[in-house]
Amino acid sequence: MSEQPQQVSRAVLGFPRGRRVRRALAAVALLAAVASLAPPWWWQAAVAAGRWAGRHWPVVVLVLVAGALSVGGRRRPSAVVLGRRPRTPAMPLLVHVALLLGLAAAVAAGVGVVLWDVLGQPTDRPQAPGAPLAPTWGVQERLDAVKVVLTVVGGVGAVVALTVAYRRQRLTEADSHREDTKVVLDRYTKAAELLGAADASVRVAGVYAFAALANDAPEARQGCIDVLCAYLRQPYGTAADPGPHDPGQERQVRLTVIRLIRDNLHLADDDPRSWRGHDFDFTGAVFDGGDLAGATFAEPGRVTFAEATITGGLSFDRATVAGGAISFDRARFAGGAVSFKDARLTGGRVSFVDARFVGGTVSLAEARFAGGVVDLSGVDPESSTGVWPTGTPAPPGLRLPADRRIPRT
């Protein structure tokens, strides 16, 4: 096979890099600068907020922990190339824990300052005779302070434990990702070997292997579809010039590819095996027959028959074009008939720009137009007389060749 898909996954296990740490430090510095220039009423508001947080500190702690876990657990979508090892945590665990401990110490110090202010800035030193009475630390207050300290220490320990468990889980996920990627690579390699075999029955097995892999691994689906389309784009021998394979046997292999594509385009959008919305590139392929009847083509998928040669007919009967684009631009219809009987066009675009008809026909007479566009405006009027019945008004969305325009209904 000359064309191999490279991108098979859209999820990578990533970790924050140094850039994020620098951004966090910059944010802290900015907050410090703003705090140094803050007007007095800001501090009054901060004290009021601190008093509220002091009364409801368990809720505040739980909210902070939940926020940290939700931010740390997010994954950044990216593309993974076959064979590339997934990224593992770049920051050493000791550094990670040290940073968290430092952050926890800073939070504890801040909480202590707020509590000291909330309690009226008490002191345990003797007061001068005649001085105004100031709040003092009694036994109960000291016990309460010890409880707060123990709570903070316990919270720090919990944060460290959560960090270690989180890092261990990420490493486990990375190992699992590597194993899954290895399985996909092994199946992909075996399917490619089957598809490149000399025996036609083995090649058919390779076609089914790629279709099964596409259904089992959605992240590899477009790559498998690309391989099957690339197989159809390969040179196709004839009786006069059979090429490396027997033309009759090769035709059966190619029809199997088309049939499997049709079967998976039959499936509903909510079916996890559906191939709707994917791209199919048949550029330059030779179609000696094929049945896409009942298939549904939906956006954002694009189906390209550009420069293809259709010699044995191609059926789109009862197919639905609900979005996306189907292109027959510069295609050559040589003796084959392309039928759209009972096909429904509800969206998207079907174009025949510079298509050539050499004994072949395309019939849209029994198609149902409910939206979308079928563009035949660039087709030679003399060679496309069978596309739409002469004298019949064209429905909205059908653009006939310039010399055969009929008033629309």
C-alpha positions as CSV (number, residue, x, y, z in Angstrom):
1,M,0.0,0.0,0.0
2,S,1.3,3.4,-1.0
3,E,-0.8,5.4,1.4
4,Q,-0.8,4.8,5.1
5,P,-2.7,6.7,7.7
6,Q,-0.6,8.3,10.4
7,Q,-3.1,9.9,12.7
8,V,-5.2,7.5,14.7
9,S,-6.0,9.2,18.0
10,R,-7.3,12.5,19.3
11,A,-6.5,12.1,23.0
12,V,-3.1,12.4,24.6
13,L,-2.2,12.2,28.2
14,G,-0.5,15.5,28.8
15,F,0.8,17.4,31.9
16,P,1.3,21.1,32.5
17,R,4.6,22.3,31.3
18,G,6.9,25.0,32.6
19,R,5.0,27.6,30.7
20,R,2.0,27.1,32.9
21,V,4.1,27.4,36.0
22,R,5.5,30.7,34.8
23,R,2.0,31.9,34.0
24,A,0.9,31.1,37.6
25,L,3.9,32.9,39.1
26,A,3.2,35.9,36.9
27,A,-0.4,35.9,38.0
28,V,0.8,35.8,41.7
29,A,3.1,38.7,41.1
30,L,0.4,40.7,39.4
31,L,-2.0,40.1,42.3
32,A,0.8,41.2,44.7
33,A,1.3,44.4,42.7
34,V,-2.4,45.1,42.7
35,A,-2.7,44.4,46.4
36,S,0.1,46.9,47.2
37,L,-1.8,49.7,45.3
38,A,-5.2,48.7,46.7
39,P,-7.3,51.5,48.4
40,P,-8.2,51.0,52.1
41,W,-11.8,49.9,51.4
42,W,-10.3,46.8,49.6
43,W,-8.8,45.7,52.8
44,Q,-12.0,46.2,54.7
45,A,-13.8,44.0,52.1
46,A,-11.0,41.4,52.3
47,V,-11.4,41.3,56.1
48,A,-15.2,40.8,55.8
49,A,-14.6,38.0,53.3
50,G,-12.0,36.5,55.6
51,R,-14.5,36.5,58.5
52,W,-17.1,34.8,56.3
53,A,-14.5,32.2,55.1
54,G,-13.5,31.7,58.8
55,R,-17.0,30.8,59.7
56,H,-17.5,28.5,56.7
57,W,-13.9,27.2,56.3
58,P,-14.9,23.5,55.7
59,V,-17.0,24.6,52.6
60,V,-14.1,26.8,51.4
61,V,-11.6,23.9,51.7
62,L,-13.9,21.5,49.9
63,V,-14.5,24.0,47.0
64,L,-10.7,24.6,46.6
65,V,-9.9,20.9,46.6
66,A,-12.7,20.2,44.0
67,G,-11.5,23.1,41.8
68,A,-7.9,21.8,42.0
69,L,-8.9,18.3,41.0
70,S,-11.1,19.5,38.2
71,V,-8.4,21.7,36.7
72,G,-5.7,19.1,37.1
73,G,-7.8,16.3,35.7
74,R,-8.6,18.0,32.4
75,R,-7.0,16.6,29.2
76,R,-5.9,18.6,26.3
77,P,-7.1,17.1,22.9
78,S,-4.2,16.6,20.5
79,A,-3.1,14.4,17.7
80,V,-1.2,11.2,18.4
81,V,0.9,9.7,15.6
82,L,1.1,6.0,15.3
83,G,4.1,4.7,17.2
84,R,4.7,7.8,19.3
85,R,4.9,7.2,23.0
86,P,2.3,9.2,25.0
87,R,3.6,11.9,27.1
88,T,4.2,11.2,30.8
89,P,4.5,13.6,33.7
90,A,7.5,15.9,33.0
91,M,7.6,17.4,36.5
92,P,9.3,15.1,39.1
93,L,7.0,14.0,41.9
94,L,9.2,15.5,44.6
95,V,9.1,18.9,42.9
96,H,5.4,18.6,42.5
97,V,4.8,17.8,46.1
98,A,7.2,20.5,47.3
99,L,5.3,23.1,45.2
100,L,2.1,21.9,46.7
101,L,3.5,22.1,50.2
102,G,4.8,25.6,49.6
103,L,1.4,26.6,48.3
104,A,-0.3,24.9,51.3
105,A,2.0,26.8,53.7
106,A,1.2,30.1,52.0
107,V,-2.5,29.3,52.3
108,A,-2.1,28.4,55.9
109,A,-0.2,31.6,56.6
110,G,-2.9,33.6,54.9
111,V,-5.6,31.8,56.9
112,G,-3.7,32.5,60.1
113,V,-3.4,36.2,59.4
114,V,-7.1,36.4,58.6
115,L,-8.0,34.5,61.8
116,W,-5.7,36.7,63.9
117,D,-7.5,39.7,62.5
118,V,-11.0,38.2,62.9
119,L,-10.2,37.5,66.6
120,G,-9.2,41.1,67.2
121,Q,-5.5,40.8,66.9
122,P,-5.1,39.1,70.4
123,T,-1.9,38.9,72.3
124,D,-0.5,36.7,75.1
125,R,1.9,39.4,76.5
126,P,1.2,41.2,79.8
127,Q,-0.3,44.6,79.3
128,A,1.1,47.8,80.7
129,P,-0.8,49.2,83.8
130,G,-3.6,51.5,82.7
131,A,-3.4,50.4,79.0
132,P,-6.7,49.7,77.3
133,L,-7.7,46.1,77.6
134,A,-6.9,44.1,74.5
135,P,-8.0,40.6,73.6
136,T,-5.9,37.9,75.1
137,W,-5.3,34.3,74.3
138,G,-7.0,32.0,76.9
139,V,-6.7,28.3,77.2
140,Q,-9.8,27.7,75.0
141,E,-8.5,30.0,72.3
142,R,-5.1,28.3,72.3
143,L,-6.9,24.9,72.0
144,D,-8.9,26.3,69.1
145,A,-5.7,27.5,67.4
146,V,-4.1,24.1,67.8
147,K,-7.2,22.6,66.2
148,V,-6.9,24.9,63.3
149,V,-3.2,24.1,62.9
150,L,-3.9,20.4,63.0
151,T,-6.7,20.8,60.4
152,V,-4.3,22.6,58.1
153,V,-1.7,20.0,58.6
154,G,-4.2,17.2,57.9
155,G,-5.3,19.1,54.8
156,V,-1.7,19.4,53.6
157,G,-1.3,15.6,54.1
158,A,-4.5,15.0,52.2
159,V,-3.3,17.2,49.3
160,V,0.0,15.3,49.1
161,A,-1.8,11.9,49.2
162,L,-4.2,13.1,46.4
163,T,-1.2,14.3,44.4
164,V,0.6,11.0,44.6
165,A,-2.6,9.0,43.8
166,Y,-3.3,11.4,40.9
167,R,0.2,11.0,39.4
168,R,0.0,7.2,39.8
169,Q,-3.3,7.2,38.0
170,R,-1.9,9.3,35.1
171,L,1.0,6.9,34.7
172,T,-1.3,4.0,34.7
173,E,-3.4,5.7,32.0
174,A,-0.3,6.3,30.0
175,D,0.6,2.7,30.2
176,S,-2.9,1.6,29.2
177,H,-2.8,4.1,26.3
178,R,0.5,2.6,25.1
179,E,-1.0,-0.9,25.2
180,D,-4.1,0.2,23.3
181,T,-2.0,1.9,20.7
182,K,0.2,-1.2,20.3
183,V,-2.9,-3.4,19.8
184,V,-4.2,-1.0,17.1
185,L,-0.8,-0.9,15.4
186,D,-0.6,-4.7,15.4
187,R,-4.1,-5.1,13.9
188,Y,-3.3,-2.4,11.4
189,T,-0.1,-4.0,10.3
190,K,-1.7,-7.5,9.9
191,A,-4.7,-6.0,7.9
192,A,-2.2,-4.2,5.6
193,E,-0.3,-7.5,5.0
194,L,-3.6,-9.3,4.1
195,L,-4.7,-6.5,1.8
196,G,-1.4,-6.6,-0.1
197,A,-1.5,-10.4,-0.6
198,A,-1.5,-12.0,-4.1
199,D,-4.5,-14.2,-3.4
200,A,-7.8,-12.5,-3.8
201,S,-9.5,-14.3,-0.9
202,V,-6.7,-13.1,1.4
203,R,-7.2,-9.5,0.1
204,V,-10.9,-9.8,0.9
205,A,-9.9,-10.8,4.5
206,G,-7.7,-7.7,4.6
207,V,-10.7,-5.6,3.6
208,Y,-12.8,-7.0,6.4
209,A,-9.9,-6.6,8.8
210,F,-9.7,-2.9,8.1
211,A,-13.5,-2.5,8.4
212,A,-13.5,-4.3,11.7
213,L,-10.6,-2.2,13.0
214,A,-12.5,1.0,11.9
215,N,-15.5,-0.2,13.9
216,D,-13.6,-1.2,17.0
217,A,-11.3,1.9,17.2
218,P,-13.1,5.1,16.3
219,E,-9.9,7.1,16.7
220,A,-8.4,5.0,13.8
221,R,-11.6,5.0,11.7
222,Q,-10.6,7.7,9.2
223,G,-7.2,6.1,8.7
224,C,-8.8,2.8,7.9
225,I,-11.3,4.4,5.5
226,D,-8.3,6.2,3.8
227,V,-6.6,2.8,3.2
228,L,-9.7,1.2,1.7
229,C,-10.2,4.3,-0.6
230,A,-6.5,4.1,-1.5
231,Y,-7.0,0.5,-2.5
232,L,-9.8,1.5,-4.9
233,R,-7.5,4.2,-6.4
234,Q,-4.9,1.7,-7.4
235,P,-4.6,0.9,-11.1
236,Y,-7.3,-1.5,-12.1
237,G,-6.4,-4.1,-14.8
238,T,-8.6,-5.1,-17.7
239,A,-8.8,-8.2,-19.9
240,A,-6.3,-6.7,-22.3
241,D,-4.0,-5.5,-19.5
242,P,-4.7,-7.6,-16.4
243,G,-1.9,-6.2,-14.3
244,P,-0.7,-8.0,-11.2
245,H,-4.1,-9.5,-10.3
246,D,-6.8,-11.4,-12.2
247,P,-9.3,-8.7,-13.3
248,G,-12.3,-10.9,-12.3
249,Q,-11.0,-11.7,-8.9
250,E,-9.8,-8.1,-8.3
251,R,-13.3,-6.8,-9.2
252,Q,-14.8,-8.9,-6.4
253,V,-12.3,-7.5,-3.9
254,R,-13.2,-3.9,-5.0
255,L,-16.9,-4.6,-4.9
256,T,-16.4,-5.9,-1.3
257,V,-14.8,-2.6,-0.3
258,I,-17.7,-0.6,-1.8
259,R,-20.3,-2.9,-0.1
260,L,-18.7,-2.5,3.3
261,I,-18.6,1.3,2.9
262,R,-22.3,1.2,2.0
263,D,-23.2,-1.0,4.9
264,N,-21.5,1.3,7.4
265,L,-23.1,4.3,5.9
266,H,-26.5,2.7,6.4
267,L,-26.0,2.8,10.2
268,A,-27.7,5.6,12.2
269,D,-25.8,8.6,13.5
270,D,-26.0,7.3,17.1
271,D,-24.5,3.9,16.2
272,P,-20.9,3.8,17.3
273,R,-20.0,1.9,14.1
274,S,-21.4,4.5,11.7
275,W,-19.1,6.0,9.1
276,R,-21.3,8.9,8.4
277,G,-19.6,12.3,8.4
278,H,-16.2,10.9,7.4
279,D,-14.2,11.6,4.2
280,F,-14.0,9.2,1.2
281,D,-11.5,10.1,-1.5
282,F,-12.0,8.1,-4.7
283,T,-10.0,10.5,-6.8
284,G,-9.0,8.8,-10.1
285,A,-10.5,5.5,-9.1
286,V,-12.1,3.1,-11.6
287,F,-15.6,1.9,-10.7
288,D,-16.6,-1.2,-12.7
289,G,-19.9,-1.4,-10.8
290,G,-20.7,-0.7,-7.2
291,D,-23.7,-0.4,-4.9
292,L,-24.1,2.6,-2.5
293,A,-27.9,2.3,-2.4
294,G,-29.4,3.5,0.8
295,A,-26.2,5.1,2.1
296,T,-26.4,8.4,4.0
297,F,-23.9,11.1,3.4
298,A,-23.8,13.7,6.1
299,E,-21.6,16.7,7.0
300,P,-18.8,17.4,7.6
301,G,-17.8,14.5,5.4
302,R,-16.7,14.9,1.8
303,V,-17.0,12.2,-0.9
304,T,-14.8,12.8,-3.9
305,F,-15.1,11.0,-7.2
306,A,-13.0,13.6,-9.0
307,E,-11.4,12.3,-12.2
308,A,-12.9,8.9,-11.5
309,T,-13.9,6.6,-14.4
310,I,-17.2,4.9,-14.1
311,T,-17.6,2.0,-16.5
312,G,-19.9,-0.5,-14.9
313,G,-22.6,1.6,-13.2
314,L,-22.9,2.9,-9.8
315,S,-26.1,3.0,-7.7
316,F,-27.1,5.7,-5.3
317,D,-30.7,4.5,-5.2
318,R,-32.5,5.5,-2.0
319,A,-29.4,7.2,-0.8
320,T,-29.7,10.4,1.3
321,V,-27.5,13.4,0.9
322,A,-28.0,15.3,4.1
323,G,-24.9,17.5,4.2
324,G,-21.3,17.6,3.2
325,A,-20.3,17.4,-0.4
326,I,-20.1,14.8,-3.2
327,S,-17.9,15.7,-6.1
328,F,-17.9,14.2,-9.6
329,D,-15.8,17.0,-11.0
330,R,-13.9,16.0,-14.1
331,A,-15.2,12.4,-13.8
332,R,-15.6,10.3,-16.9
333,F,-18.8,8.3,-17.3
334,A,-17.8,5.7,-19.9
335,G,-20.7,3.3,-20.6
336,G,-21.9,3.0,-17.0
337,A,-25.1,4.3,-15.6
338,V,-25.2,6.2,-12.3
339,S,-28.7,6.1,-10.8
340,F,-30.2,8.3,-8.1
341,K,-33.6,6.6,-8.1
342,D,-35.6,7.6,-5.0
343,A,-32.5,9.4,-3.6
344,R,-33.3,12.2,-1.2
345,L,-31.2,15.4,-1.4
346,T,-31.9,17.4,1.8
347,G,-28.7,19.3,2.1
348,G,-25.1,19.5,1.0
349,R,-23.9,19.8,-2.6
350,V,-23.4,17.3,-5.5
351,S,-21.3,18.8,-8.3
352,F,-20.4,17.5,-11.8
353,V,-18.1,20.3,-12.9
354,D,-16.4,19.4,-16.2
355,A,-17.7,15.9,-16.0
356,R,-17.6,14.0,-19.3
357,F,-20.2,11.5,-20.6
358,V,-18.9,9.0,-23.1
359,G,-21.8,6.6,-23.5
360,G,-22.5,6.8,-19.8
361,T,-25.6,8.3,-18.1
362,V,-26.5,9.9,-14.9
363,S,-30.2,9.9,-14.0
364,L,-31.8,12.3,-11.5
365,A,-35.3,12.0,-12.9
366,E,-36.6,10.1,-9.9
367,A,-34.6,11.8,-7.2
368,R,-36.4,13.8,-4.6
369,F,-35.1,17.3,-4.0
370,A,-35.8,18.8,-0.5
371,G,-32.7,21.0,-0.2
372,G,-29.1,21.1,-1.2
373,V,-27.7,21.7,-4.6
374,V,-26.9,19.5,-7.6
375,D,-24.7,21.4,-10.0
376,L,-24.6,20.3,-13.7
377,S,-24.1,23.8,-15.1
378,G,-20.6,23.0,-16.4
379,V,-21.5,19.7,-18.2
380,D,-21.6,19.5,-22.0
381,P,-25.3,19.8,-22.8
382,E,-25.0,17.4,-25.8
383,S,-23.6,14.5,-23.7
384,S,-25.9,14.9,-20.7
385,T,-29.3,14.6,-22.3
386,G,-30.4,11.8,-19.9
387,V,-29.6,13.6,-16.7
388,W,-33.0,15.3,-16.5
389,P,-36.1,14.8,-18.8
390,T,-36.2,17.4,-21.5
391,G,-39.0,19.9,-21.1
392,T,-39.6,19.0,-17.4
393,P,-39.3,21.9,-15.0
394,A,-36.2,21.6,-12.8
395,P,-36.8,21.6,-9.1
396,P,-35.1,24.1,-6.8
397,G,-31.5,23.1,-6.2
398,L,-30.9,21.5,-9.6
399,R,-28.6,23.5,-11.9
400,L,-28.8,22.1,-15.4
401,P,-26.4,22.7,-18.2
402,A,-26.6,26.3,-19.6
403,D,-28.2,25.3,-22.9
404,R,-30.9,23.2,-21.3
405,R,-32.2,25.4,-18.6
406,I,-35.9,24.9,-18.0
407,P,-38.1,27.2,-15.8
408,R,-38.1,26.0,-12.3
409,T,-41.2,24.7,-10.6
